[in-house]
Amino acid sequence: MGARTSRQIVLWGRRIWATEPDARLFVDEVVAAADMDQAVAMAAERLDSAAVVTNRRMLRLSEEPLDAFRAYMAQFAVQQALRLYSEDVIGKVTRFSRRV
């Protein structure tokens, strides 16, 4: 997706709509609400393979060293735990849930 769009989503709460060009970089498939259960089942079926876990691991390792990923995830977990019940996070969740 790229750093610029990712920052807009994370820092400013930008929403990506299925009809905009950036959506193709963020989601694999867009389906009607009525077709959601079938689409999820089909995606789960495609992922139900021992090769998927190995291939995902290899793709991640090709993009970043394992130590860098571990350091990032450790820091991410700490920051998420510290902010979980902060006023601004609760406010954003509340506003987002009202939009849906």
Secondary structure, 3 states (H helix, E strand, C coil): CCHHHHHHHHHHCCCCCCCCHHHHHCCCCCCCHHHHHHHHHHHHHHHCCHHHHHHHHHHHHHHCCHHHHHHHHHHHHHHHHHHCCCHHHHHHHHHHHHHC
